[in-house]
Amino acid sequence: MIGIVVCLLEKIGWIGNLPGDFFYRKGNVSFYFPFATCVVLSIVASLVIGIISKLR
């Protein structure tokens, strides 16, 4: 389910393009690690879960 949400959010444009997302390319090899995007999504998920748990 989270994968579907991330795929839908990619259309926004800022997902995966934040400062702190690492992209390395040399020749035929490329490496991408969305560190800043992972941090932002983790904070948002924690806030949503916290709000839901307070409402219960």
PQR file of N, CA, C, O and H, with PARSE charges and radii, in Angstrom:
ATOM      1  N   MET A   1       0.823  -1.184   0.000 -0.4000 1.5000
ATOM      2  CA  MET A   1       0.000   0.000   0.000 -0.0000 2.0000
ATOM      3  C   MET A   1       0.872   1.254   0.000  0.5500 1.7000
ATOM      4  O   MET A   1       0.568   2.224  -0.695 -0.5500 1.4000
ATOM      5  N   ILE A   2       1.940   1.236   0.768 -0.4000 1.5000
ATOM      6  CA  ILE A   2       2.833   2.391   0.828 -0.0000 2.0000
ATOM      7  C   ILE A   2       3.496   2.613  -0.531  0.5500 1.7000
ATOM      8  O   ILE A   2       3.695   3.754  -0.951 -0.5500 1.4000
ATOM      9  H   ILE A   2       2.187   0.449   1.332  0.4000 1.0000
ATOM     10  N   GLY A   3       3.834   1.530  -1.211 -0.4000 1.5000
ATOM     11  CA  GLY A   3       4.431   1.643  -2.537 -0.0000 2.0000
ATOM     12  C   GLY A   3       3.507   2.320  -3.528  0.5500 1.7000
ATOM     13  O   GLY A   3       3.951   3.114  -4.358 -0.5500 1.4000
ATOM     14  H   GLY A   3       3.672   0.603  -0.871  0.4000 1.0000
ATOM     15  N   ILE A   4       2.223   2.010  -3.445 -0.4000 1.5000
ATOM     16  CA  ILE A   4       1.240   2.642  -4.328 -0.0000 2.0000
ATOM     17  C   ILE A   4       1.152   4.137  -4.040  0.5500 1.7000
ATOM     18  O   ILE A   4       1.095   4.952  -4.961 -0.5500 1.4000
ATOM     19  H   ILE A   4       1.862   1.366  -2.771  0.4000 1.0000
ATOM     20  N   VAL A   5       1.142   4.490  -2.758 -0.4000 1.5000
ATOM     21  CA  VAL A   5       1.082   5.903  -2.376 -0.0000 2.0000
ATOM     22  C   VAL A   5       2.317   6.643  -2.883  0.5500 1.7000
ATOM     23  O   VAL A   5       2.203   7.751  -3.406 -0.5500 1.4000
ATOM     24  H   VAL A   5       1.188   3.827  -2.010  0.4000 1.0000
ATOM     25  N   VAL A   6       3.492   6.041  -2.733 -0.4000 1.5000
ATOM     26  CA  VAL A   6       4.724   6.683  -3.196 -0.0000 2.0000
ATOM     27  C   VAL A   6       4.698   6.850  -4.713  0.5500 1.7000
ATOM     28  O   VAL A   6       5.120   7.884  -5.233 -0.5500 1.4000
ATOM     29  H   VAL A   6       3.585   5.141  -2.308  0.4000 1.0000
ATOM     30  N   CYS A   7       4.209   5.842  -5.419 -0.4000 1.5000
ATOM     31  CA  CYS A   7       4.108   5.956  -6.886 -0.0000 2.0000
ATOM     32  C   CYS A   7       3.171   7.095  -7.281  0.5500 1.7000
ATOM     33  O   CYS A   7       3.441   7.813  -8.244 -0.5500 1.4000
ATOM     34  H   CYS A   7       3.867   5.002  -4.997  0.4000 1.0000
ATOM     35  N   LEU A   8       2.090   7.262  -6.557 -0.4000 1.5000
ATOM     36  CA  LEU A   8       1.170   8.354  -6.858 -0.0000 2.0000
ATOM     37  C   LEU A   8       1.770   9.706  -6.505  0.5500 1.7000
ATOM     38  O   LEU A   8       1.537  10.691  -7.207 -0.5500 1.4000
ATOM     39  H   LEU A   8       1.871   6.679  -5.775  0.4000 1.0000
ATOM     40  N   LEU A   9       2.535   9.762  -5.432 -0.4000 1.5000
ATOM     41  CA  LEU A   9       3.147  11.021  -5.013 -0.0000 2.0000
ATOM     42  C   LEU A   9       4.299  11.431  -5.922  0.5500 1.7000
ATOM     43  O   LEU A   9       4.672  12.604  -5.942 -0.5500 1.4000
ATOM     44  H   LEU A   9       2.724   8.962  -4.862  0.4000 1.0000
ATOM     45  N   GLU A  10       4.872  10.493  -6.674 -0.4000 1.5000
ATOM     46  CA  GLU A  10       5.957  10.847  -7.586 -0.0000 2.0000
ATOM     47  C   GLU A  10       5.490  11.836  -8.645  0.5500 1.7000
ATOM     48  O   GLU A  10       6.297  12.591  -9.188 -0.5500 1.4000
ATOM     49  H   GLU A  10       4.570   9.540  -6.657  0.4000 1.0000
ATOM     50  N   LYS A  11       4.211  11.838  -8.939 -0.4000 1.5000
ATOM     51  CA  LYS A  11       3.679  12.752  -9.937 -0.0000 2.0000
ATOM     52  C   LYS A  11       3.693  14.192  -9.446  0.5500 1.7000
ATOM     53  O   LYS A  11       3.591  15.118 -10.250 -0.5500 1.4000
ATOM     54  H   LYS A  11       3.556  11.224  -8.498  0.4000 1.0000
ATOM     55  N   ILE A  12       3.818  14.394  -8.144 -0.4000 1.5000
ATOM     56  CA  ILE A  12       3.887  15.749  -7.585 -0.0000 2.0000
ATOM     57  C   ILE A  12       5.172  16.431  -8.042  0.5500 1.7000
ATOM     58  O   ILE A  12       5.161  17.619  -8.362 -0.5500 1.4000
ATOM     59  H   ILE A  12       3.900  13.642  -7.491  0.4000 1.0000
ATOM     60  N   GLY A  13       6.266  15.698  -8.075 -0.4000 1.5000
ATOM     61  CA  GLY A  13       7.514  16.253  -8.585 -0.0000 2.0000
ATOM     62  C   GLY A  13       8.608  16.405  -7.550  0.5500 1.7000
ATOM     63  O   GLY A  13       9.784  16.284  -7.895 -0.5500 1.4000
ATOM     64  H   GLY A  13       6.275  14.732  -7.815  0.4000 1.0000
ATOM     65  N   TRP A  14       8.278  16.661  -6.312 -0.4000 1.5000
ATOM     66  CA  TRP A  14       9.333  16.861  -5.321 -0.0000 2.0000
ATOM     67  C   TRP A  14       9.759  15.557  -4.664  0.5500 1.7000
ATOM     68  O   TRP A  14      10.829  15.487  -4.059 -0.5500 1.4000
ATOM     69  H   TRP A  14       7.323  16.759  -6.032  0.4000 1.0000
ATOM     70  N   ILE A  15       8.935  14.527  -4.777 -0.4000 1.5000
ATOM     71  CA  ILE A  15       9.312  13.231  -4.197 -0.0000 2.0000
ATOM     72  C   ILE A  15      10.496  12.680  -4.988  0.5500 1.7000
ATOM     73  O   ILE A  15      10.409  12.482  -6.200 -0.5500 1.4000
ATOM     74  H   ILE A  15       8.066  14.583  -5.268  0.4000 1.0000
ATOM     75  N   GLY A  16      11.585  12.439  -4.296 -0.4000 1.5000
ATOM     76  CA  GLY A  16      12.775  11.907  -4.947 -0.0000 2.0000
ATOM     77  C   GLY A  16      13.700  12.955  -5.515  0.5500 1.7000
ATOM     78  O   GLY A  16      14.745  12.614  -6.068 -0.5500 1.4000
ATOM     79  H   GLY A  16      11.656  12.600  -3.312  0.4000 1.0000
ATOM     80  N   ASN A  17      13.349  14.214  -5.396 -0.4000 1.5000
ATOM     81  CA  ASN A  17      14.190  15.291  -5.932 -0.0000 2.0000
ATOM     82  C   ASN A  17      14.572  16.298  -4.865  0.5500 1.7000
ATOM     83  O   ASN A  17      14.897  17.442  -5.186 -0.5500 1.4000
ATOM     84  H   ASN A  17      12.499  14.491  -4.947  0.4000 1.0000
ATOM     85  N   LEU A  18      14.540  15.906  -3.626 -0.4000 1.5000
ATOM     86  CA  LEU A  18      14.891  16.813  -2.540 -0.0000 2.0000
ATOM     87  C   LEU A  18      16.404  16.920  -2.395  0.5500 1.7000
ATOM     88  O   LEU A  18      17.128  15.995  -2.763 -0.5500 1.4000
ATOM     89  H   LEU A  18      14.276  14.977  -3.365  0.4000 1.0000
ATOM     90  N   PRO A  19      16.888  18.042  -1.862 -0.5600 1.5000
ATOM     91  CA  PRO A  19      18.312  18.102  -1.530  0.2800 2.0000
ATOM     92  C   PRO A  19      18.599  17.053  -0.462  0.5500 1.7000
ATOM     93  O   PRO A  19      17.869  16.964   0.525 -0.5500 1.4000
ATOM     94  N   GLY A  20      19.613  16.287  -0.639 -0.4000 1.5000
ATOM     95  CA  GLY A  20      19.919  15.205   0.285 -0.0000 2.0000
ATOM     96  C   GLY A  20      19.598  13.846  -0.303  0.5500 1.7000
ATOM     97  O   GLY A  20      19.927  12.824   0.298 -0.5500 1.4000
ATOM     98  H   GLY A  20      20.206  16.359  -1.441  0.4000 1.0000
ATOM     99  N   ASP A  21      18.964  13.810  -1.462 -0.4000 1.5000
ATOM    100  CA  ASP A  21      18.757  12.565  -2.189 -0.0000 2.0000
ATOM    101  C   ASP A  21      20.009  12.336  -3.030  0.5500 1.7000
ATOM    102  O   ASP A  21      20.385  13.180  -3.843 -0.5500 1.4000
ATOM    103  H   ASP A  21      18.696  14.641  -1.951  0.4000 1.0000
ATOM    104  N   PHE A  22      20.637  11.206  -2.828 -0.4000 1.5000
ATOM    105  CA  PHE A  22      21.922  10.943  -3.459 -0.0000 2.0000
ATOM    106  C   PHE A  22      21.750  10.217  -4.781  0.5500 1.7000
ATOM    107  O   PHE A  22      21.029   9.224  -4.872 -0.5500 1.4000
ATOM    108  H   PHE A  22      20.331  10.521  -2.168  0.4000 1.0000
ATOM    109  N   PHE A  23      22.419  10.725  -5.800 -0.4000 1.5000
ATOM    110  CA  PHE A  23      22.421  10.093  -7.111 -0.0000 2.0000
ATOM    111  C   PHE A  23      23.852  10.097  -7.627  0.5500 1.7000
ATOM    112  O   PHE A  23      24.490  11.145  -7.718 -0.5500 1.4000
ATOM    113  H   PHE A  23      23.005  11.532  -5.727  0.4000 1.0000
ATOM    114  N   TYR A  24      24.342   8.918  -7.960 -0.4000 1.5000
ATOM    115  CA  TYR A  24      25.710   8.775  -8.446 -0.0000 2.0000
ATOM    116  C   TYR A  24      25.670   8.028  -9.771  0.5500 1.7000
ATOM    117  O   TYR A  24      25.042   6.975  -9.878 -0.5500 1.4000
ATOM    118  H   TYR A  24      23.824   8.066  -7.886  0.4000 1.0000
ATOM    119  N   ARG A  25      26.337   8.572 -10.773 -0.4000 1.5000
ATOM    120  CA  ARG A  25      26.398   7.907 -12.070 -0.0000 2.0000
ATOM    121  C   ARG A  25      27.828   7.960 -12.583  0.5500 1.7000
ATOM    122  O   ARG A  25      28.455   9.019 -12.627 -0.5500 1.4000
ATOM    123  H   ARG A  25      26.847   9.428 -10.686  0.4000 1.0000
ATOM    124  N   LYS A  26      28.323   6.803 -12.967 -0.4000 1.5000
ATOM    125  CA  LYS A  26      29.650   6.724 -13.571 -0.0000 2.0000
ATOM    126  C   LYS A  26      29.601   5.639 -14.634  0.5500 1.7000
ATOM    127  O   LYS A  26      29.485   4.453 -14.322 -0.5500 1.4000
ATOM    128  H   LYS A  26      27.814   5.943 -12.931  0.4000 1.0000
ATOM    129  N   GLY A  27      29.689   6.046 -15.867 -0.4000 1.5000
ATOM    130  CA  GLY A  27      29.631   5.087 -16.965 -0.0000 2.0000
ATOM    131  C   GLY A  27      28.259   4.434 -17.041  0.5500 1.7000
ATOM    132  O   GLY A  27      27.240   5.118 -17.133 -0.5500 1.4000
ATOM    133  H   GLY A  27      29.784   7.009 -16.120  0.4000 1.0000
ATOM    134  N   ASN A  28      28.240   3.122 -17.002 -0.4000 1.5000
ATOM    135  CA  ASN A  28      26.987   2.369 -17.080 -0.0000 2.0000
ATOM    136  C   ASN A  28      26.363   2.110 -15.716  0.5500 1.7000
ATOM    137  O   ASN A  28      25.288   1.516 -15.633 -0.5500 1.4000
ATOM    138  H   ASN A  28      29.068   2.566 -16.927  0.4000 1.0000
ATOM    139  N   VAL A  29      27.011   2.540 -14.661 -0.4000 1.5000
ATOM    140  CA  VAL A  29      26.555   2.261 -13.298 -0.0000 2.0000
ATOM    141  C   VAL A  29      25.914   3.512 -12.718  0.5500 1.7000
ATOM    142  O   VAL A  29      26.480   4.603 -12.785 -0.5500 1.4000
ATOM    143  H   VAL A  29      27.885   3.022 -14.728  0.4000 1.0000
ATOM    144  N   SER A  30      24.728   3.342 -12.149 -0.4000 1.5000
ATOM    145  CA  SER A  30      24.097   4.451 -11.445 -0.0000 2.0000
ATOM    146  C   SER A  30      23.543   3.942 -10.121  0.5500 1.7000
ATOM    147  O   SER A  30      23.093   2.801 -10.010 -0.5500 1.4000
ATOM    148  H   SER A  30      24.268   2.456 -12.094  0.4000 1.0000
ATOM    149  N   PHE A  31      23.588   4.817  -9.124 -0.4000 1.5000
ATOM    150  CA  PHE A  31      23.112   4.489  -7.787 -0.0000 2.0000
ATOM    151  C   PHE A  31      22.274   5.655  -7.295  0.5500 1.7000
ATOM    152  O   PHE A  31      22.698   6.809  -7.360 -0.5500 1.4000
ATOM    153  H   PHE A  31      23.954   5.743  -9.214  0.4000 1.0000
ATOM    154  N   TYR A  32      21.088   5.349  -6.804 -0.4000 1.5000
ATOM    155  CA  TYR A  32      20.184   6.379  -6.308 -0.0000 2.0000
ATOM    156  C   TYR A  32      19.693   5.982  -4.932  0.5500 1.7000
ATOM    157  O   TYR A  32      19.178   4.879  -4.751 -0.5500 1.4000
ATOM    158  H   TYR A  32      20.743   4.412  -6.751  0.4000 1.0000
ATOM    159  N   PHE A  33      19.845   6.872  -3.955 -0.4000 1.5000
ATOM    160  CA  PHE A  33      19.321   6.637  -2.619 -0.0000 2.0000
ATOM    161  C   PHE A  33      18.600   7.900  -2.157  0.5500 1.7000
ATOM    162  O   PHE A  33      19.246   8.918  -1.910 -0.5500 1.4000
ATOM    163  H   PHE A  33      20.262   7.768  -4.102  0.4000 1.0000
ATOM    164  N   PRO A  34      17.268   7.851  -2.033 -0.5600 1.5000
ATOM    165  CA  PRO A  34      16.491   9.036  -1.659  0.2800 2.0000
ATOM    166  C   PRO A  34      16.477   9.256  -0.144  0.5500 1.7000
ATOM    167  O   PRO A  34      15.445   9.069   0.499 -0.5500 1.4000
ATOM    168  N   PHE A  35      17.608   9.649   0.421 -0.4000 1.5000
ATOM    169  CA  PHE A  35      17.730   9.791   1.876 -0.0000 2.0000
ATOM    170  C   PHE A  35      16.780  10.844   2.430  0.5500 1.7000
ATOM    171  O   PHE A  35      16.046  10.572   3.380 -0.5500 1.4000
ATOM    172  H   PHE A  35      18.447   9.801  -0.102  0.4000 1.0000
ATOM    173  N   ALA A  36      16.782  12.038   1.853 -0.4000 1.5000
ATOM    174  CA  ALA A  36      15.930  13.122   2.362 -0.0000 2.0000
ATOM    175  C   ALA A  36      14.449  12.780   2.193  0.5500 1.7000
ATOM    176  O   ALA A  36      13.640  13.085   3.068 -0.5500 1.4000
ATOM    177  H   ALA A  36      17.378  12.259   1.081  0.4000 1.0000
ATOM    178  N   THR A  37      14.096  12.157   1.087 -0.4000 1.5000
ATOM    179  CA  THR A  37      12.713  11.752   0.865 -0.0000 2.0000
ATOM    180  C   THR A  37      12.281  10.719   1.894  0.5500 1.7000
ATOM    181  O   THR A  37      11.154  10.769   2.385 -0.5500 1.4000
ATOM    182  H   THR A  37      14.753  11.909   0.376  0.4000 1.0000
ATOM    183  N   CYS A  38      13.163   9.785   2.224 -0.4000 1.5000
ATOM    184  CA  CYS A  38      12.846   8.781   3.254 -0.0000 2.0000
ATOM    185  C   CYS A  38      12.615   9.444   4.608  0.5500 1.7000
ATOM    186  O   CYS A  38      11.706   9.058   5.343 -0.5500 1.4000
ATOM    187  H   CYS A  38      14.078   9.744   1.825  0.4000 1.0000
ATOM    188  N   VAL A  39      13.426  10.432   4.936 -0.4000 1.5000
ATOM    189  CA  VAL A  39      13.273  11.134   6.215 -0.0000 2.0000
ATOM    190  C   VAL A  39      11.938  11.877   6.260  0.5500 1.7000
ATOM    191  O   VAL A  39      11.221  11.806   7.259 -0.5500 1.4000
ATOM    192  H   VAL A  39      14.164  10.747   4.339  0.4000 1.0000
ATOM    193  N   VAL A  40      11.605  12.584   5.190 -0.4000 1.5000
ATOM    194  CA  VAL A  40      10.349  13.338   5.144 -0.0000 2.0000
ATOM    195  C   VAL A  40       9.150  12.395   5.234  0.5500 1.7000
ATOM    196  O   VAL A  40       8.216  12.660   5.991 -0.5500 1.4000
ATOM    197  H   VAL A  40      12.187  12.642   4.379  0.4000 1.0000
ATOM    198  N   LEU A  41       9.164  11.309   4.480 -0.4000 1.5000
ATOM    199  CA  LEU A  41       8.057  10.348   4.530 -0.0000 2.0000
ATOM    200  C   LEU A  41       7.952   9.682   5.894  0.5500 1.7000
ATOM    201  O   LEU A  41       6.848   9.389   6.354 -0.5500 1.4000
ATOM    202  H   LEU A  41       9.923  11.094   3.866  0.4000 1.0000
ATOM    203  N   SER A  42       9.084   9.439   6.547 -0.4000 1.5000
ATOM    204  CA  SER A  42       9.068   8.852   7.885 -0.0000 2.0000
ATOM    205  C   SER A  42       8.435   9.810   8.896  0.5500 1.7000
ATOM    206  O   SER A  42       7.650   9.385   9.743 -0.5500 1.4000
ATOM    207  H   SER A  42       9.980   9.677   6.173  0.4000 1.0000
ATOM    208  N   ILE A  43       8.768  11.084   8.811 -0.4000 1.5000
ATOM    209  CA  ILE A  43       8.194  12.081   9.721 -0.0000 2.0000
ATOM    210  C   ILE A  43       6.692  12.196   9.499  0.5500 1.7000
ATOM    211  O   ILE A  43       5.919  12.240  10.457 -0.5500 1.4000
ATOM    212  H   ILE A  43       9.406  11.429   8.122  0.4000 1.0000
ATOM    213  N   VAL A  44       6.282  12.244   8.246 -0.4000 1.5000
ATOM    214  CA  VAL A  44       4.847  12.346   7.936 -0.0000 2.0000
ATOM    215  C   VAL A  44       4.105  11.115   8.427  0.5500 1.7000
ATOM    216  O   VAL A  44       3.028  11.235   9.012 -0.5500 1.4000
ATOM    217  H   VAL A  44       6.909  12.208   7.468  0.4000 1.0000
ATOM    218  N   ALA A  45       4.664   9.932   8.197 -0.4000 1.5000
ATOM    219  CA  ALA A  45       4.023   8.696   8.644 -0.0000 2.0000
ATOM    220  C   ALA A  45       3.928   8.654  10.170  0.5500 1.7000
ATOM    221  O   ALA A  45       2.912   8.218  10.710 -0.5500 1.4000
ATOM    222  H   ALA A  45       5.539   9.835   7.722  0.4000 1.0000
ATOM    223  N   SER A  46       4.973   9.103  10.870 -0.4000 1.5000
ATOM    224  CA  SER A  46       4.951   9.131  12.337 -0.0000 2.0000
ATOM    225  C   SER A  46       3.875  10.080  12.855  0.5500 1.7000
ATOM    226  O   SER A  46       3.176   9.766  13.818 -0.5500 1.4000
ATOM    227  H   SER A  46       5.799   9.457  10.431  0.4000 1.0000
ATOM    228  N   LEU A  47       3.744  11.232  12.218 -0.4000 1.5000
ATOM    229  CA  LEU A  47       2.714  12.186  12.627 -0.0000 2.0000
ATOM    230  C   LEU A  47       1.315  11.618  12.407  0.5500 1.7000
ATOM    231  O   LEU A  47       0.449  11.746  13.274 -0.5500 1.4000
ATOM    232  H   LEU A  47       4.312  11.487  11.435  0.4000 1.0000
ATOM    233  N   VAL A  48       1.093  10.998  11.264 -0.4000 1.5000
ATOM    234  CA  VAL A  48      -0.222  10.420  10.967 -0.0000 2.0000
ATOM    235  C   VAL A  48      -0.553   9.309  11.947  0.5500 1.7000
ATOM    236  O   VAL A  48      -1.672   9.246  12.454 -0.5500 1.4000
ATOM    237  H   VAL A  48       1.796  10.895  10.560  0.4000 1.0000
ATOM    238  N   ILE A  49       0.397   8.438  12.218 -0.4000 1.5000
ATOM    239  CA  ILE A  49       0.163   7.346  13.167 -0.0000 2.0000
ATOM    240  C   ILE A  49      -0.068   7.891  14.569  0.5500 1.7000
ATOM    241  O   ILE A  49      -0.910   7.371  15.301 -0.5500 1.4000
ATOM    242  H   ILE A  49       1.307   8.490  11.806  0.4000 1.0000
ATOM    243  N   GLY A  50       0.668   8.933  14.956 -0.4000 1.5000
ATOM    244  CA  GLY A  50       0.474   9.548  16.269 -0.0000 2.0000
ATOM    245  C   GLY A  50      -0.904  10.168  16.411  0.5500 1.7000
ATOM    246  O   GLY A  50      -1.552  10.035  17.449 -0.5500 1.4000
ATOM    247  H   GLY A  50       1.352   9.356  14.361  0.4000 1.0000
ATOM    248  N   ILE A  51      -1.344  10.845  15.364 -0.4000 1.5000
ATOM    249  CA  ILE A  51      -2.674  11.463  15.400 -0.0000 2.0000
ATOM    250  C   ILE A  51      -3.767  10.389  15.476  0.5500 1.7000
ATOM    251  O   ILE A  51      -4.729  10.524  16.233 -0.5500 1.4000
ATOM    252  H   ILE A  51      -0.817  10.953  14.521  0.4000 1.0000
ATOM    253  N   ILE A  52      -3.610   9.337  14.694 -0.4000 1.5000
ATOM    254  CA  ILE A  52      -4.603   8.257  14.709 -0.0000 2.0000
ATOM    255  C   ILE A  52      -4.656   7.578  16.080  0.5500 1.7000
ATOM    256  O   ILE A  52      -5.733   7.251  16.578 -0.5500 1.4000
ATOM    257  H   ILE A  52      -2.829   9.227  14.079  0.4000 1.0000
ATOM    258  N   SER A  53      -3.478   7.369  16.685 -0.4000 1.5000
ATOM    259  CA  SER A  53      -3.463   6.709  17.992 -0.0000 2.0000
ATOM    260  C   SER A  53      -4.063   7.609  19.083  0.5500 1.7000
ATOM    261  O   SER A  53      -4.662   7.101  20.031 -0.5500 1.4000
ATOM    262  H   SER A  53      -2.603   7.634  16.280  0.4000 1.0000
ATOM    263  N   LYS A  54      -3.913   8.918  18.966 -0.4000 1.5000
ATOM    264  CA  LYS A  54      -4.508   9.844  19.955 -0.0000 2.0000
ATOM    265  C   LYS A  54      -6.032   9.859  19.815  0.5500 1.7000
ATOM    266  O   LYS A  54      -6.742   9.999  20.811 -0.5500 1.4000
ATOM    267  H   LYS A  54      -3.425   9.330  18.196  0.4000 1.0000
ATOM    268  N   LEU A  55      -6.533   9.717  18.594 -0.4000 1.5000
ATOM    269  CA  LEU A  55      -7.966   9.746  18.367 -0.0000 2.0000
ATOM    270  C   LEU A  55      -8.670   8.469  18.849  0.5500 1.7000
ATOM    271  O   LEU A  55      -9.870   8.485  19.123 -0.5500 1.4000
ATOM    272  H   LEU A  55      -5.956   9.604  17.785  0.4000 1.0000
ATOM    273  N   ARG A  56      -7.937   7.393  18.950 -0.4000 1.5000
ATOM    274  CA  ARG A  56      -8.526   6.132  19.398 -0.0000 2.0000
ATOM    275  C   ARG A  56      -8.672   6.184  20.854  0.5500 1.7000
ATOM    276  O   ARG A  56      -9.150   5.226  21.461 -0.5500 1.4000
ATOM    277  H   ARG A  56      -6.962   7.380  18.728  0.4000 1.0000
TER
END
